[in-house]
């Protein structure tokens, strides 16, 4: 049962993050929908949750900012008393071949996708220990397992999330806290819509099910990992990719 739980979903207003926010709220979770540049989308997601009878609020914070993350966690804990579920979903792409990739493009992707996970987990670490409970689900990617041409920065960030997930699972497991990752494949979102058709077709050829997934497919895995049904699962990477990485 997830009734009465509080979740923070970073980048929770769009695409996969929106589906996760809606999926958790449907199970009775109060969802804090974090955003940085998409306040309108975040508020739309919150309104959708409230219209369905759930509870949610928006919270603006750039997860790449260590101190801002600290302030966010402090404010949320003071307001709600606990955070039970952390979903690190915020992410960006700055694609390009290594030969043309700028240092800025590499650093920005690492800062948001990977360091953002560190920042939120670091500032919730003591609270989780105090609670002796907590669920962390980090959104990685199948590209962090397989690699992908033109996405060295993105793939490195997503592979780093897998290492971070496994390390934190070992650190926190003795206190009853689970840390897992979900690795989506080709999912129909605004982000993947920007990919050239040739790239998307090439990716589909690698998918056993021969079709892209939907954000709800990823949300289902996240909701499962957040539930008591997954209490004995930690340090794992669940690929939601239609068999792409088999």
C-alpha positions in Angstrom: 0.0 0.0 0.0 1.3 3.4 -0.9 -1.4 5.5 0.7 0.1 8.3 2.8 3.5 8.1 1.2 5.2 11.3 -0.1 7.2 11.1 -3.3 9.5 13.6 -5.0 9.7 13.1 -8.8 12.4 15.3 -10.4 11.5 16.5 -13.9 8.1 15.2 -13.1 6.0 17.4 -15.3 6.7 16.0 -18.8 7.1 12.7 -20.7 8.2 9.8 -18.5 8.2 12.0 -15.4 4.6 13.0 -15.9 3.6 9.3 -16.3 5.5 8.4 -13.2 3.8 11.3 -11.2 0.4 10.2 -12.4 1.1 6.5 -11.7 2.2 7.1 -8.2 -0.7 9.5 -7.4 -3.1 6.8 -8.7 -1.8 4.5 -5.9 -2.5 7.2 -3.2 1.0 8.8 -3.1 1.2 12.6 -2.5 3.5 13.7 -5.4 5.9 16.6 -5.4 6.4 17.4 -9.1 9.8 19.0 -9.4 10.6 21.2 -12.5 13.3 23.5 -13.6 12.4 25.0 -17.0 8.9 23.6 -17.5 6.7 25.1 -14.8 3.6 25.2 -17.0 3.9 21.4 -17.7 4.5 20.7 -14.1 1.4 22.6 -13.1 -0.6 20.8 -15.7 0.5 17.5 -14.2 -0.4 18.6 -10.7 -3.9 19.7 -11.9 -4.4 16.3 -13.7 -3.5 14.6 -10.4 -5.9 16.8 -8.4 -8.7 16.4 -10.9 -8.4 12.6 -10.4 -8.7 13.0 -6.7 -5.0 12.8 -5.8 -2.6 15.1 -4.0 0.3 17.0 -5.5 2.3 20.2 -5.6 4.9 21.7 -7.8 8.4 22.6 -6.6 10.9 24.5 -8.8 14.6 23.5 -8.4 17.5 23.0 -10.7 18.8 19.6 -9.5 22.2 20.4 -10.8 22.5 23.0 -8.0 23.8 21.2 -4.9 22.7 24.0 -2.5 19.3 24.5 -4.1 18.6 20.7 -3.7 19.5 21.0 0.0 17.0 23.8 0.4 14.3 21.9 -1.4 14.7 18.8 0.8 14.8 20.9 3.9 11.6 22.7 3.0 9.8 19.6 1.9 10.7 17.7 5.1 9.6 20.6 7.3 6.3 20.7 5.4 5.5 17.0 5.2 7.7 15.4 7.8 9.0 12.7 5.6 9.8 11.8 2.0 9.3 8.1 1.3 10.0 7.8 -2.4 12.6 9.6 -4.5 12.5 9.3 -8.3 15.5 10.8 -10.0 14.0 11.4 -13.5 15.3 14.8 -14.6 17.5 14.6 -17.6 18.6 16.4 -20.8 20.3 15.6 -24.1 23.0 17.6 -25.9 23.7 15.2 -28.7 26.6 15.3 -31.1 29.6 13.3 -32.3 32.6 13.5 -29.9 34.7 15.4 -32.5 32.2 18.3 -32.4 30.9 18.0 -28.8 31.8 21.1 -26.7 33.0 20.8 -23.1 29.9 22.8 -22.1 27.6 20.3 -23.7 29.3 17.4 -21.9 29.4 19.1 -18.5 25.8 20.2 -18.6 24.5 16.7 -19.3 26.6 15.2 -16.6 25.6 18.0 -14.1 21.8 17.5 -14.6 21.6 13.8 -15.4 24.2 12.3 -13.0 25.2 14.9 -10.5 21.5 15.8 -10.1 21.0 12.2 -8.7 23.9 12.6 -6.4 22.6 16.0 -5.1 19.1 14.8 -4.3 20.3 11.5 -2.7 23.0 13.3 -0.7 20.5 15.7 0.8 18.0 12.9 1.6 20.6 10.5 3.0 20.3 11.4 6.6 16.5 11.7 6.5 16.3 8.2 5.0 18.6 6.9 7.8 16.5 8.6 10.4 13.3 7.0 8.9 15.0 3.7 8.5 13.0 3.4 5.3 12.9 4.8 1.8 12.7 4.0 -1.9 15.0 5.5 -4.5 14.4 4.8 -8.2 16.9 6.4 -10.6 16.0 6.7 -14.2 18.9 5.5 -16.3 18.7 4.4 -20.0 19.4 1.4 -22.2 22.1 3.6 -23.8 23.9 3.6 -20.4 24.2 -0.2 -20.9 24.7 -0.4 -24.7 26.2 3.0 -25.7 25.0 5.0 -28.6 26.8 7.0 -31.3 26.5 10.7 -30.9 25.5 10.5 -27.3 28.8 10.1 -25.4 27.8 12.6 -22.7 24.3 11.2 -22.3 25.5 7.5 -22.3 28.2 8.4 -19.7 25.7 10.1 -17.5 23.3 7.2 -17.6 26.0 4.6 -17.1 27.2 6.6 -14.1 23.6 6.5 -12.7 23.9 2.7 -12.7 27.1 2.7 -10.7 25.7 5.3 -8.3 22.6 3.1 -7.8 24.6 0.0 -7.0 26.9 1.8 -4.6 24.0 3.5 -2.7 22.1 0.2 -2.5 25.1 -1.3 -0.7 25.4 1.8 1.6 21.8 2.0 2.6 20.5 -1.6 2.5 21.2 -2.3 6.1 18.7 0.4 7.1 15.9 -1.0 5.0 16.3 1.5 2.2 16.2 0.2 -1.4 17.9 1.8 -4.4 17.2 0.7 -7.9 17.4 1.9 -11.5 15.0 1.7 -14.4 16.6 1.8 -17.9 14.1 2.8 -20.6 14.7 2.1 -24.2 13.1 4.0 -27.1 10.0 5.6 -25.4 7.6 7.9 -27.2 8.3 11.3 -25.6 9.0 14.9 -26.7 12.7 14.1 -26.3 12.7 11.1 -28.6 10.5 13.0 -31.1 13.5 15.2 -31.9 15.6 12.3 -33.0 16.0 11.9 -36.8 13.6 9.3 -38.4 16.6 7.3 -39.6 17.9 7.0 -36.0 14.5 6.0 -34.6 14.1 3.4 -37.4 17.6 2.0 -36.6 16.7 1.7 -33.0 13.4 0.0 -33.7 15.3 -2.7 -35.6 17.1 -3.5 -32.4 13.9 -3.9 -30.4 12.6 -7.4 -30.2 9.0 -6.2 -29.9 9.5 -4.0 -33.0 7.9 -0.9 -31.5 8.7 2.0 -29.2 7.4 2.0 -25.6 5.1 4.4 -23.9 5.9 6.5 -20.8 3.3 4.5 -18.9 5.4 1.3 -19.5 8.3 3.0 -17.5 5.9 4.3 -14.9 4.6 0.8 -14.2 8.1 -0.4 -13.3 8.7 2.6 -11.1 5.4 2.2 -9.2 6.3 -1.5 -8.7 9.7 -0.7 -7.3 8.2 2.0 -5.0 5.7 -0.5 -3.6 6.1 -3.1 -0.8 6.0 -5.8 -3.5 9.6 -4.8 -4.3 10.9 -4.6 -0.7 13.4 -7.4 -1.3 14.7 -5.9 -4.6 17.7 -3.5 -4.4 20.8 -2.6 -6.5 19.0 -3.7 -9.7 18.6 -2.3 -13.1 15.3 -3.1 -14.8 15.3 -2.5 -18.5 12.0 -1.3 -20.0 13.1 -1.5 -23.6 11.1 -4.1 -25.5 14.1 -6.4 -25.5 16.5 -3.9 -27.1 19.4 -4.7 -24.9 19.0 -8.5 -24.8 
